[in-house]
Amino acid sequence: MNIFSELHCDIPREAPGDNASTAKALSLVPQLPENPQILDIGCGPGMQTLALAKITGGYITAIDNHQPFLDELKRRAEQEYLSSHIITQNCSMFSLEFEQESFDLIWSEGAIYIMGFRDGLQSWRRFLKLGGALAVTELSWLVTNPPEEPLNFWRNAYPPMKNIEENITIFQESGYTYINSFTLPESSWWDDYYIPLERRLADLRKKYQGDEDANTILDEQQIEIELYRHYSHCYGYVFYIMQK
């Protein structure tokens, strides 16, 4: 956990994404009421939470189980005068205790994989109002027959990973109507995620020089970055927008 905290502390995002993609996905959501109630699951340090608050004027409950991320989101919200629109809550996505049908929109960027795509869709559906929307990003195959290297890596790192068509089928089977989807651009991986991580990796290698366990963790992160550098055409994060 110490290495994880040091590696990810103050990184803008905890998964690929960018404000332009958040805004694009939001533009595809069926019409929201004025000042909508929004649940942001696995919010991390909350870059997308702030964007949602600015664009919608809504009230957002942002949850994560890593308190330093929530503290960073609160700090950013105060800086941008959005504290009255954002409530943070430290809890697990596996044990949400909100009232049924209490949100107009559920949002989750780069986090639903923790629970599993199908399980997350089915579990969170009860918190949506009828006609409410859910928007999530999910790591997805972009080609039919991916090369052996990325296939083997993700079979080990994320065995349930599927292609876009398979994921659309899953949320249709889970009680949603498909609205739209799009693949995040490569810049979403680099600008606010991998480039800051690579800088942090370089600093931590100096700090933990000679520490085999620490460097094993750092090596694993670097392998993931290099994989995307060579095979970005094969897989990516896809924004899926659906309606209850």
C-alpha positions, 0 to 999 in steps of 0.5 A: 500500500505504501508503494501504491500510495506513493505511485498514485498520490497527486496523479490527476486520474486513476484511469484513462480519461479526460474532460473532453470525453466526460463532456462528450459522454454527458452530451449523449445522456438522455435529457437530465432534469435541472440540478440532477442527482448524480452518483459517481462510483469509484471517483478517485481524485475526482477530475470527472466529478468536478467536470460533471458538477460544472456542466450539469449544475447537479448535486453529486455524491462521489464515493471511493474507499481510498480516503486520500483520493476523497481528500484531494477531491474535496480540496479541488472542489473547494478551490473551484467553489464547487463544495456545495455540489459535491458530497464525498463518501468513503465506502465500497461499491460492493455495499452501497446503501442508498435508497432505491431510485434516488439518482438521475445519473450514475457515473463511473470512469475506470472503476466498474471493473473492480466489481465486474462489468455485469455485476456492477450494471446489475447491482447499481441499476436499483439506485437509478430512477426509471428513465435514468442513465448510467455512463461507465468506461470499461476496458474493451478489445477493439479488434477481433483477434488481438496479438498474443502479447496483449491477449496474454497480459490482459487474460492474466490482469483482467480475464473478463475483458470483452469486446464492444459488441459483447459488452453492449449485449451484457447491459441489454441483458441487465435491463438497460437500453443502449444509447451510445458508446465511443472509444476514448482517444489515446491522449486520454491514456497519456496526458493525465494518466500514463505520463504522470505515472512514468514521471513518478516511476522514475522518481520511485526507482531512485528512492527504492534502488535495491529494493526488490519487492518495490521494484517488482511493483514498479516494473509491473506498472512499466510493462503495462505502459509499454504494452499500450505504447505498442498495442493501443490499436488493439484495446482501449477504454470505451464509454458506454451510455445506457438508460434504465 
